[in-house]
């Protein structure tokens, strides 16, 4: 089965590092667990929402 452009982009990720307040990061991890999501999914969703690029 051929993959569409959205499927291809979904699997592409870059590795990066950020300095984030430890208390905020703990809340982010807890929120991801509550929503049964990976951390990267929650962070990407929040970033997309912030820049108006929602999928």
N, C-alpha and C positions, 0 to 999 in steps of 0.2 A: 504494500500500500504506500502511495506517495505521501510524503509529508508536506503540509502547507507551510507558508512562510511563518505564520504565528507559531506553529509547532516547533519549527527550527529555532526561532528566537527564544522560545520558552526554555530550551535546554542550554542556551549560551549564557555563561556567567563569567564575570571577571572576579578575581580574588583581590580584595582590598583590605585596608585596615583603617579603623577610625578610633579616635579617642572619645569615649562617651562616658558621661557621668555614671558611676557604678550603680547608684540607686535607680536611675532611669533604665539602665540596661536590665536590672533585675525585674523591673516592672514589665519591660518588653518581653522578656523570657516567660514571665508568668502569663502574660496576655496570649502569647503564642501557644502555650500549653492549654489554656482555657479554650482556645479556638481550634485546637487540634491541628496546628499549622507548624511548619518549619519556621525558624527565625528569619531566614532569607525571604520567605513568602510574606511574612508580616511587614518586614522592613521595606521590601519592594512595594507592597501595597500602599504603605504610608508615604513613601517617596512619590509614587505615581499620583496619589491623591493631592499631595502638596503642589506638584507642578502641573496638575490638570491633565495628566496623561494616563487616564484610567483604562484598563482593559476590560 
